[in-house]
Amino acid sequence: MSKENLSIVKIGGNVIEDTEALSQFLEGFSKLKGKKILVHGGGKRATHIASKLGITSNMVNGRRITDANTLDVITMVYGGLVNKNIVAKLQGLNTDAIGLTGADINSIYSEKRPVKEIDYGFVGDVKKVNYKSINRLIEADFTPVFCAITHDKNGQLFNTNADTIASELAIGLSKLYHVELYYCFEKNGVLMSVDDDNSVIDYMDTGTYESLKHDGVFHDGMLPKLENSYYALESGVSRVFIGNPTVISNKNQKFTTLYL
C-alpha cells in the first residue's frame, strides 16, 4: 500500500519579521492540501528582544552562543511569542494547529553539543525524533507547529537549529509517509550569485551540489540548508524544495528542487 503524503515546511529568514509576508505565507500554508507540519525559527526577534533586556547576542560563524540568559530569551520568544502568534493566525485560517517544542510529548530528543574549538552553550544536536508520538497528533488532524527548541529528557531545554529540526522530522516521519520537505525564506531559491535573486538553480543533484560547493558558490547561510537537505534525501525523504514562501502554493514560480 502506498504511503500517504506529508508536507514539512520550515519558514525562516526575514519572513518571520515581516508581518505581511508572514500572513501571506500562513494563508498559503493553510491551503496546502493533506497532512502537514510547520517548523519555524525566530532568531532576529530573539536578538532584538535580548537587546531590549540588556543581553548581548554572541554569534560565531552564524551560530548563536546560548548561555543561560540567552536560553531564557529563546524559550520566551521561540516557544511563546513567535510560536503562539503563528498558531493563533493559523486557527484564524481554519487550520487546527498545535504549538510544540521538542520537549512536548518527548517529540525531539537532543544532546548538548560537545565543546571543541567553541563552547556553544545550551545548544542541542538532535539524536532522536519520536515520530510515532508526533503521528498521533497528525492522525488526530492536528497540524504541529514546532519551534527551534529541543530537550535532553532530564529537564534541560536546548536551542536547536530549525533547519536541522525540519530535516530530522522529515527523516523520522518518512518511515510512515511520503515526505516532501520545503525550506521557505526570502530568496527565490538556491542562487548562483547571492546578489542576483533571479540566478536560481532550478534543479540540483548530488554531483552538482558537490561541484558548486567546491567552487565556493554557496554563501554561509545556505550551506546548512543544503547539508540538511541532502542528508534528508539520503535518509528516505522524497523531495526537497528551497524557495520563497510561494513555493508551497505556486510551483510555476522559480524555486530549487533537490534530488540525489
Helices and strands as residue ranges (DSSP letters): E 5-11, G 13-15, H 19-31, E 35-40, H 43-52, E 58-60, E 63-65, H 68-76, I 77-82, H 83-92, E 97-100, G 104-106, E 108-112, E 124-129, H 131-139, E 143-146, E 149-151, E 157-159, H 162-173, E 178-184, E 203-204, H 206-214, H 222-234, E 239-243, G 245-248, E 256-258
